[in-house]
Amino acid sequence: MKRPAQILVGVALLATAAAAGYQTWKVSGAPADVAPAEQPGPRDHVTLSEEKFVAAEIQVTLPSRRELQSVRTVPGRVEYNATRHVEVKSPFDGLIRQIEVKVGDRVTEGQTIAVVDSPELGEVRADVLLRETDLQQALNEHEWWHSIQTNLDELLARLKRPQEVQQMEKEFADKVLGDYRQQILTAYSRMRLAEKLSSNLKPAREEGAVSVRMALELGSARDTTTAEYAAACEQATFDVKQKHLKAESAMKNAERRLTVAKQRLSLIVNQPYESIKDVGNSESLSTWPVKAPFTATVEEILLAPRERVQTSQGLFQLADASRLWVQAEIRERDWKALSIEPGQSVSVQTLALKGETLTATVAIVGRKVSPETRAVPLTAEIDNHDGKLRPGMFVRVLIPDGQTHECLTLPQTAVTSNDGRTFVFIETGPREYHLRDVTTGLNVDPWIEILSGIEPEDRVVTSGTAILKAEFLLEPEE
């Protein structure tokens, strides 16, 4: 029984040795003339099927040279232009008679949007009318006394030389002299008569035909009438000058009081007096038309007809959204952008207008750093006549930083990256595309600078790159 057992043990030892020898041969390698199988390398081109080409909606373009400038992107928000967004308020206490517009209406500058009745307004307007009447009376009186003084001075100057009373009356018949015409001409006539009588009596007295007493009486009459005429002239001159000065003073006082009344009216309605119409219409003294201060849209109506309104109480919210403000904050890390000045342009982008870049003009660059945000405010004005933007929208503001330079560019959609590689797809034939590694520079939406990797004549894919990238990343079929 021992011999069969020994045979079985020997067979087992031989099998173990054979297995160990096989493993040693496997680790040490195959014979020198047998090489391991090669793995397939990465592809650099792909051809799309007709179905995939249609689905990809491939678009291509040639690289272009353009000027790019480094920018800093800061967050911003679209707001109403503060100078074109107002609350129209009542200038006085009163009652709303009627509302002429509704929410959403477009109103033009000067258009009546409501009518308000106010007793206070009526009193102020009535005072203006009264002061205008007073001034007109004062002007008439001043003109009257000015004419009398001018004509009296002329008359007295003429009467310094002997004149015929009838001739003077005829020449000054159409000139204003008031009561002084009779006073002066009567005194002058008496003086002239006394002078003539005294002069005619002189030859008779020399011949002894007239008594001495009569001669003395006539001489006395001449002297008396001369003195009376001189007194009349002096008194008339003084009276007329005084009355002229008084009339001038009254005229200036009336002008001042009218000016005050106009200023009060202008202040109460918050408009220049020259723009206030229908002041003299007694039927509408207490009625005031509330007008739009500029062309705008009615955003909100705050009161209804027949409601009472108080001074400075809001009636309407008006806004002109054709030009809006973009409010941005420049934080400390972007303070290099503070070199921008009012009048320069910045680019504005928003998700609501994907792929579209708008231009705004810098209006205000703040000087004070906010203690809460550590940022400096920037305000830019942007055109919105097409109505694409709405107040409250968030935007990105691209602020120029540095000098512009000319370079070779592609749309940002043309450049793709994967596993640290940056590349584009070049169209080499119908539905055939080649992957090309590129080096990029400035990235200014929607353009990107290409430093190397393409030539100006390359037809670069700008749309459908996602499908091409997926095709390149797929393992090739056996």
Secondary structure, DSSP 8 states (H G I E B T S, - for coil): -HHHHHHHHHHHHHHHHHHHHHHHHHHH-S-TT----------SEEE--HHHHHHHT-EEE--EEEEEEEEEEEEEEEEE-GGGEEEEE-SSSEEEEEE---TT-EE-TT-EEEEEE-HHHHHHHHHHHHHHHHHHHHHHHHHHHHHHHHHHHHHHHHHTS---HHHHHHHTTTS--TTHHHHHHHHHHHHHHHHHHHHHHHHHHHTT-S-HHHHHHHHHHHHHHHHHHHHHHHHHHHHHHHHHHHHHHHHHHHHHHHHHHHHHHHHHHTS-GGG---TT-GGGTTEEEEE-SSSEEEEEE---TT-EE-TT-EEEEEE-TTEEEEEEEEEGGGGGGGG--TT-EEEEE-GGGTT--EEEEEEEE--S--TTT-EEEEEEEEE-TT----TT-EEEEEEEEEEEEEEEEEEGGG-EEETTEEEEEEEEETTEEEEEE-EEEEEETTEEEEEES--TT--EEEESHHHHHHHHHS----
